[in-house]
Amino acid sequence: MSISNPLLIGVLGLALSVTQPALHAEEKTLRLYNWADYFAEDTLARFTAETGIKVIYDVMEGSETLEAKMLAGGSGYDLIFPGDTVAERLMRAGSLLPLDRARLTALDDIEPGLQQLRSHYVHSSQATVPYTWGTIGLTYNAEQIKQRMADAPVDSLDMLFKPELAQRFADCGISIIDSPDEVLAVVLHYLGREPRSAKPADLAAASELLGRLRPYIRKFQSQPVSDLVNGNLCLSLGYSGDMTQAQRTTDSAGKHTRFQFRVPREGTTVWMDTMAIPVDAKHPDYAYTFINFVMRPENMAAISNATGYPTSNAKAREGVDGSMRNNPDIYLDAATYQRLIPGQDIPQADMRARMRVWTKFKTATAQ
């Protein structure tokens, strides 16, 4: 049918011009908030190619910033990646959307050990899907440690928490992760006390141990990889992924340095980064689509290979690089899971008391 009425043509033209911005505004877009470089190189491009949903990827500066944005409301994000204890606080505050399990395709594929650990997160377990995870343990330069102590107890916190042993490695450099809650939990557990305690007697015992250790600590940092690779450190208490990243960097540079990582036999903390949908997300449907896409075994394996951290999908293991998949200190057995200390959302007053111990430790003068 042809239209010849000039007035009608003008009205239709005006209507089309008005609807064009609306159509553009409805473009399929997912806004997510995550740590930098926390996907495989092609994860987002493949998601867009498959679904037609474009991704706006904002990089998270820190957990504190994420928490502040969510508690303020109106962040504009459709999908966020909070750590386990942050997710607990956000869910308790009503900032996360309880997930519809019927819309999630891979919940039954989550590592059994992680499933058990999730039961400790009473607020957030129904609002999150585990993403990547790991432990706090000992990364070390195998040759430098062996040179200084041939029978070093590399699977024990003794080599760090006993001053007479730490002294033997101080010249090649020791670092500790700059995370007071994690470190104090490990120290208190090592001392046979409640890991998340803020009791004066417990904190005094932790402070005494840390004070005797302080002269031998070169750095406090959460990213020791560069210093490990450059030979500025030989022993680090930190994330399990540090070893994988340091080894990859060393290998690509043609060096022959060998790094190892051990989960301390005394026990240690475990962390999980999760996927969660803000309660005020504008496009929760797209967030569900992304979660299901990422949770496919082949996509989870690619993310694990890229980041150096294990992912939550048990079926992804067979696609993970053998250096991680076959390392019992990275992909853990059931007995090791039993030695892990899950995160805990502790009261602010307790957190302040623990922070005072940490500040005293960090600011003490090293010899």
Secondary structure as UniProt FT lines:
FT   HELIX           6..25
FT   STRAND          29..34
FT   TURN            36..37
FT   TURN            41..42
FT   HELIX           43..51
FT   STRAND          54..59
FT   HELIX           63..72
FT   STRAND          79..80
FT   HELIX           84..92
FT   TURN            93..94
FT   HELIX           101..103
FT   HELIX           107..109
FT   HELIX           112..118
FT   TURN            119..120
FT   TURN            122..127
FT   STRAND          128..141
FT   HELIX           142..148
FT   TURN            150..151
FT   TURN            154..155
FT   HELIX           158..161
FT   HELIX           163..169
FT   HELIX           170..172
FT   STRAND          174..176
FT   HELIX           180..190
FT   TURN            191..192
FT   TURN            195..196
FT   HELIX           200..213
FT   HELIX           214..216
FT   STRAND          219..220
FT   HELIX           225..229
FT   TURN            230..231
FT   STRAND          235..239
FT   HELIX           241..252
FT   TURN            253..254
FT   STRAND          259..262
FT   TURN            265..266
FT   STRAND          268..276
FT   TURN            279..280
FT   HELIX           284..294
FT   HELIX           297..307
FT   HELIX           314..319
FT   HELIX           322..325
FT   TURN            328..330
FT   HELIX           334..337
FT   TURN            338..339
FT   STRAND          340..341
FT   HELIX           348..363
//
